[in-house]
């Protein structure tokens, strides 16, 4: 490598000298160039190229050194993380710890989507059975025949050992089918366990949800041909991963909101029907009051007639006739008109009006 670099420098220097001589020749001073001047030009060009090469090599070595330092630093961080990764592997190798992690993941998803009164934790689906599901969704307005709440069970399963064997087999390319069969058998057993313990209508829905906390595990399960259909038809189990469960919970929440709107609409319709009934009663009372007011007006008019008749009688008492005791014909006609029988009209009291509005016949009075 140094020999090739030196040869390259010499060739470049020679080319530079040739170009310099060509430039002098064009200037008309080629005859004045001596051997010493040419040597000096070549020496200066070599020095310049050397400095440029040294600077380039130094910058390259600095860049390489910096990158190597970053690589060593990353390797050190990875070594520092190795114990933590091992601790995580040890935790996940414990079946109980894996189940707890799956339960926590399920709880976080429920907290993000559902309201606190829409689900519950450690629910005893069948009263007195002692079997409690990790989480259950309370169906709104769903009441059983005995007045109990209807639940939708959700249980988390994480067969990490079978899943890791499948991952290792996929990496090495051997035993993939056997590992897949073991995982499928584990999923079937878990689905049967959930169905036996928690699917008990009318205390619960006629199906339950089995939650798989990782998308990779969920992908391996749905990859098995016919497994999902078998679990749904045989055990009434719906398998869901994180994304699928999020979509399912969002759909349920929208359904809950729709039911709440329908309930409010039904209450509003009942209120409007009650108002309509009361308005009809109010109209009947107004009609009754109108009739009573007409009767009262007629009675007032008759009362005026009788008042005028009494006034004329009083005038006769004050100014008795001198010659003839018989009344004047015109006055006699008026008296005959005033003495006509006033019809007796029934009048209802305010208490009778209230009784009429309630559908009870009111007692009648006479004036």
C-alpha positions as CSV (number, residue, x, y, z in Angstrom):
1,X,0.0,0.0,0.0
2,X,2.7,2.6,0.8
3,X,4.6,1.7,-2.5
4,X,1.4,2.3,-4.5
5,X,0.8,5.6,-2.8
6,X,4.4,6.8,-3.5
7,X,4.1,5.8,-7.1
8,X,0.9,7.7,-7.4
9,X,2.4,10.8,-5.8
10,X,5.4,10.7,-8.2
11,X,3.1,10.3,-11.2
12,X,1.0,13.2,-10.1
13,X,4.1,15.3,-9.5
14,X,5.4,14.6,-13.0
15,X,2.1,15.5,-14.5
16,X,2.0,18.7,-12.5
17,X,5.5,19.6,-13.7
18,X,4.5,18.9,-17.3
19,X,1.5,21.2,-16.9
20,X,3.7,23.8,-15.3
21,X,6.2,23.6,-18.2
22,X,3.4,23.8,-20.7
23,X,2.1,26.9,-18.9
24,X,5.6,28.6,-19.1
25,X,6.0,27.6,-22.7
26,X,2.7,29.2,-23.6
27,X,3.9,32.4,-21.8
28,X,7.0,32.5,-24.0
29,X,9.4,31.9,-21.2
30,X,10.1,28.2,-21.7
31,X,13.7,29.0,-22.8
32,X,14.5,30.6,-19.5
33,X,13.4,27.5,-17.4
34,X,16.4,25.7,-16.1
35,X,16.8,22.3,-14.5
36,X,16.9,23.7,-11.0
37,X,13.6,25.5,-11.6
38,X,11.9,22.4,-12.8
39,X,13.2,20.4,-9.8
40,X,12.0,23.1,-7.5
41,X,8.5,23.1,-9.1
42,X,8.3,19.3,-8.8
43,X,9.5,19.4,-5.1
44,X,6.8,22.1,-4.3
45,X,4.1,20.0,-6.0
46,X,5.2,16.9,-4.1
47,X,5.1,18.7,-0.8
48,X,1.6,20.1,-1.5
49,X,0.3,16.7,-2.5
50,X,1.9,15.1,0.6
51,X,0.2,17.6,2.9
52,X,-3.1,17.1,1.2
53,X,-2.7,13.3,1.4
54,X,-1.7,13.5,5.1
55,X,-4.7,15.6,5.9
56,X,-7.1,13.3,4.1
57,X,-5.7,10.2,5.8
58,X,-5.7,11.9,9.2
59,X,-9.4,12.9,8.8
60,X,-10.3,9.3,7.7
61,X,-8.5,7.8,10.6
62,X,-10.2,10.2,13.0
63,X,-13.6,9.3,11.6
64,X,-12.9,5.5,11.8
65,X,-11.7,5.9,15.4
66,X,-14.8,7.8,16.3
67,X,-17.1,5.2,14.8
68,X,-15.1,2.4,16.5
69,X,-15.5,4.2,19.8
70,X,-19.3,4.4,19.2
71,X,-19.4,0.7,18.4
72,X,-17.4,-0.2,21.5
73,X,-19.8,2.0,23.6
74,X,-22.9,0.2,22.1
75,X,-21.3,-3.2,22.8
76,X,-20.8,-2.1,26.4
77,X,-24.4,-1.0,26.7
78,X,-25.5,-4.3,25.3
79,X,-23.4,-6.1,27.8
80,X,-25.0,-4.0,30.5
81,X,-28.4,-4.9,29.3
82,X,-27.7,-8.6,29.0
83,X,-28.4,-9.3,32.7
84,X,-31.7,-7.5,32.5
85,X,-32.7,-9.4,29.4
86,X,-31.8,-12.7,31.2
87,X,-34.0,-11.6,34.1
88,X,-36.9,-11.0,31.7
89,X,-36.4,-14.4,30.1
90,X,-36.3,-16.0,33.6
91,X,-39.6,-14.2,34.5
92,X,-41.3,-15.2,31.3
93,X,-40.2,-18.8,31.7
94,X,-42.5,-18.9,34.8
95,X,-46.0,-19.8,33.8
96,X,-47.6,-17.9,36.6
97,X,-45.5,-14.8,35.9
98,X,-46.5,-15.0,32.2
99,X,-50.2,-15.2,33.2
100,X,-49.8,-12.1,35.4
101,X,-48.2,-10.2,32.6
102,X,-51.0,-11.2,30.2
103,X,-53.6,-10.1,32.8
104,X,-51.9,-6.7,33.3
105,X,-51.9,-6.2,29.5
106,X,-55.6,-7.0,29.3
107,X,-56.3,-4.6,32.2
108,X,-54.5,-1.8,30.5
109,X,-56.5,-2.2,27.3
110,X,-59.7,-2.2,29.2
111,X,-58.8,1.0,31.0
112,X,-58.0,2.7,27.8
113,X,-61.2,1.9,26.0
114,X,-64.0,1.1,28.5
115,X,-65.5,3.1,31.4
116,X,-64.9,2.0,34.9
117,X,-68.6,0.9,35.4
118,X,-68.6,-1.1,32.2
119,X,-66.3,-3.9,33.4
120,X,-65.1,-5.6,36.5
121,X,-62.1,-7.6,37.8
122,X,-62.1,-11.1,39.3
123,X,-65.8,-11.7,38.6
124,X,-67.6,-14.8,39.8
125,X,-69.7,-15.4,36.8
126,X,-71.8,-18.2,38.3
127,X,-72.8,-17.2,41.9
128,X,-71.5,-19.7,44.4
129,X,-69.2,-21.6,42.0
130,X,-65.9,-20.1,43.3
131,X,-64.6,-19.7,39.8
132,X,-63.5,-16.2,39.0
133,X,-62.6,-14.9,35.6
134,X,-59.8,-12.2,35.3
135,X,-62.0,-9.6,33.7
136,X,-65.7,-9.5,32.5
137,X,-67.6,-6.8,30.7
138,X,-71.0,-5.8,32.2
139,X,-73.6,-5.8,29.4
140,X,-75.7,-2.6,29.7
141,X,-79.4,-3.4,30.3
142,X,-78.7,-7.1,30.2
143,X,-80.6,-8.7,33.1
144,X,-81.1,-12.4,33.4
145,X,-84.3,-14.2,34.4
146,X,-83.4,-13.9,38.1
147,X,-82.5,-10.2,37.8
148,X,-78.7,-10.8,37.8
149,X,-76.2,-9.0,35.5
150,X,-75.1,-10.8,32.3
151,X,-71.3,-10.8,31.9
152,X,-69.0,-11.2,28.9
153,X,-65.9,-13.1,30.2
154,X,-62.3,-12.2,29.1
155,X,-59.4,-14.4,30.1
156,X,-55.7,-13.9,29.1
157,X,-53.5,-16.9,28.1
158,X,-49.8,-16.8,27.3
159,X,-48.2,-20.3,26.5
160,X,-44.7,-18.8,26.4
161,X,-42.9,-22.1,26.5
162,X,-44.6,-23.6,23.5
163,X,-44.3,-20.3,21.6
164,X,-40.6,-20.0,22.3
165,X,-40.1,-23.6,21.0
166,X,-41.9,-22.7,17.8
167,X,-39.7,-19.5,17.4
168,X,-36.5,-21.5,18.0
169,X,-37.6,-24.2,15.5
170,X,-38.4,-21.5,12.9
171,X,-34.9,-20.0,13.3
172,X,-33.1,-23.4,13.0
173,X,-35.5,-24.7,10.4
174,X,-36.2,-28.0,12.1
175,X,-39.2,-29.3,14.1
176,X,-41.5,-26.5,13.0
177,X,-44.5,-28.7,12.5
178,X,-44.1,-30.5,15.8
179,X,-43.7,-27.2,17.7
180,X,-46.8,-25.8,15.9
181,X,-48.8,-28.8,16.9
182,X,-47.8,-28.5,20.5
183,X,-48.9,-24.8,20.5
184,X,-52.2,-25.7,18.9
185,X,-52.8,-28.4,21.5
186,X,-52.1,-25.9,24.3
187,X,-54.5,-23.3,22.8
188,X,-57.2,-25.9,22.4
189,X,-56.8,-26.9,26.1
190,X,-56.9,-23.3,27.2
191,X,-60.1,-22.7,25.2
192,X,-61.8,-25.7,26.7
193,X,-60.9,-24.6,30.2
194,X,-62.3,-21.1,29.6
195,X,-65.5,-22.5,28.1
196,X,-66.0,-25.0,31.0
197,X,-65.5,-22.5,33.7
198,X,-67.0,-19.2,32.5
199,X,-69.5,-19.8,29.7
200,X,-72.7,-20.4,31.5
201,X,-75.8,-18.6,30.1
202,X,-77.9,-16.9,31.4
203,X,-75.3,-15.7,33.9
204,X,-72.9,-15.0,31.0
205,X,-73.0,-14.6,27.3
206,X,-72.9,-17.8,25.2
207,X,-69.3,-17.0,24.3
208,X,-66.1,-15.8,25.9
209,X,-62.9,-14.0,24.7
210,X,-59.4,-15.5,25.0
211,X,-56.8,-12.8,24.9
212,X,-53.3,-13.5,23.6
213,X,-51.0,-10.7,24.8
214,X,-48.6,-10.6,21.8
215,X,-49.2,-10.1,18.2
216,X,-46.7,-12.8,17.3
217,X,-48.5,-15.4,19.3
218,X,-51.8,-14.4,17.9
219,X,-50.4,-14.6,14.3
220,X,-49.2,-18.1,14.9
221,X,-52.6,-19.2,16.3
222,X,-54.6,-17.8,13.4
223,X,-52.0,-19.2,10.9
224,X,-53.1,-22.8,11.9
225,X,-55.7,-23.7,9.4
226,X,-59.2,-24.3,10.9
227,X,-58.1,-23.6,14.5
228,X,-60.1,-20.4,14.9
229,X,-63.3,-21.8,13.5
230,X,-62.9,-24.9,15.6
231,X,-62.6,-22.9,18.8
232,X,-65.6,-20.8,17.9
233,X,-67.9,-23.7,17.0
234,X,-66.7,-26.2,19.6
235,X,-66.0,-24.1,22.7
236,X,-67.7,-20.7,21.8
237,X,-64.3,-19.0,22.3
238,X,-63.2,-15.9,20.3
239,X,-59.4,-15.5,20.1
240,X,-58.1,-11.9,20.1
241,X,-54.7,-10.3,20.0
242,X,-54.0,-6.7,21.3
243,X,-55.1,-5.0,18.1
244,X,-58.1,-7.3,17.6
245,X,-59.2,-6.8,21.2
246,X,-58.9,-3.0,20.9
247,X,-61.2,-3.1,17.9
248,X,-63.7,-5.4,19.7
249,X,-63.8,-3.2,22.8
250,X,-64.3,-0.1,20.6
251,X,-67.3,-1.7,18.9
252,X,-68.8,-2.7,22.3
253,X,-68.3,0.8,23.6
254,X,-70.2,2.2,20.5
255,X,-72.9,-0.3,21.2
256,X,-73.2,0.8,24.8
257,X,-73.5,4.4,23.7
258,X,-76.2,3.5,21.2
259,X,-78.2,1.6,23.9
260,X,-77.9,4.6,26.2
261,X,-79.2,6.9,23.5
262,X,-82.1,4.5,22.8
263,X,-82.9,4.4,26.6
264,X,-83.0,8.2,26.8
265,X,-85.2,8.3,23.6
266,X,-87.6,5.9,25.2
267,X,-87.8,7.9,28.4
268,X,-88.4,11.1,26.3
269,X,-91.2,9.4,24.3
270,X,-92.9,8.3,27.6
271,X,-92.7,11.9,28.9
272,X,-94.2,13.3,25.7
273,X,-97.1,10.7,25.9
274,X,-97.7,11.7,29.5
275,X,-97.7,15.4,28.5
276,X,-100.1,14.7,25.7
277,X,-102.5,12.9,28.1
278,X,-102.4,15.8,30.5
279,X,-102.9,18.3,27.7
280,X,-106.1,16.5,26.7
281,X,-107.4,16.7,30.3
282,X,-106.5,20.4,30.3
283,X,-108.5,20.9,27.2
284,X,-111.5,19.2,28.7
285,X,-111.3,21.5,31.8
286,X,-111.0,24.6,29.5
287,X,-114.2,23.5,27.6
288,X,-116.0,22.9,30.9
289,X,-115.0,26.3,32.2
290,X,-116.1,27.9,28.9
291,X,-119.6,26.4,29.3
292,X,-119.8,27.5,32.9
293,X,-118.8,31.0,32.0
294,X,-121.5,31.1,29.3
295,X,-124.1,29.9,31.9
296,X,-122.9,32.6,34.3
297,X,-123.2,35.3,31.6
298,X,-126.7,34.2,30.8
299,X,-127.7,34.3,34.5
300,X,-126.2,37.8,34.9
301,X,-128.3,38.9,32.0
302,X,-131.5,37.4,33.6
303,X,-130.5,39.1,36.8
304,X,-130.5,42.5,35.0
305,X,-134.0,41.8,33.7
306,X,-135.3,41.1,37.2
307,X,-133.5,44.2,38.6
308,X,-135.3,46.4,36.0
309,X,-138.6,44.7,36.9
310,X,-138.1,45.5,40.6
311,X,-137.2,49.1,39.8
312,X,-140.5,49.5,37.9
313,X,-142.4,48.1,40.8
314,X,-140.7,50.5,43.2
315,X,-141.7,53.4,40.9
316,X,-145.3,52.3,41.0
317,X,-145.2,52.3,44.8
318,X,-143.7,55.8,44.8
319,X,-146.2,57.1,42.2
320,X,-149.5,55.2,42.5
321,X,-152.1,55.9,39.7
322,X,-154.9,58.4,40.5
323,X,-158.0,57.4,38.5
324,X,-157.5,53.9,37.3
325,X,-156.1,51.1,39.3
326,X,-155.4,49.1,36.2
327,X,-151.8,49.4,34.9
328,X,-151.0,51.1,31.7
329,X,-151.1,48.8,28.6
330,X,-147.5,49.4,27.7
331,X,-146.4,49.0,31.3
332,X,-148.6,45.9,31.6
333,X,-146.8,44.4,28.5
334,X,-143.4,45.1,30.0
335,X,-144.4,43.6,33.3
336,X,-145.7,40.6,31.5
337,X,-142.4,40.2,29.8
338,X,-140.4,40.7,33.0
339,X,-142.6,38.2,34.8
340,X,-141.8,35.5,32.4
341,X,-140.3,32.4,34.1
342,X,-136.6,32.5,34.3
343,X,-135.2,29.1,33.5
344,X,-133.3,27.5,36.2
345,X,-129.7,26.9,35.1
346,X,-127.3,24.6,36.8
347,X,-124.0,26.1,37.9
348,X,-120.9,24.2,39.0
349,X,-118.7,25.3,41.8
350,X,-114.8,25.5,41.3
351,X,-114.6,22.3,43.3
352,X,-117.0,20.8,40.7
353,X,-114.7,21.9,37.9
354,X,-111.8,20.1,39.4
355,X,-114.0,17.0,39.8
356,X,-114.9,17.3,36.2
357,X,-111.3,17.4,35.1
358,X,-110.7,14.2,37.0
359,X,-113.6,12.4,35.4
360,X,-116.0,12.6,38.4
361,X,-119.5,14.1,37.9
362,X,-120.0,17.3,39.9
363,X,-123.1,18.2,42.0
364,X,-125.4,20.7,40.4
365,X,-126.7,23.9,42.1
366,X,-129.5,26.4,41.4
367,X,-129.5,30.2,41.5
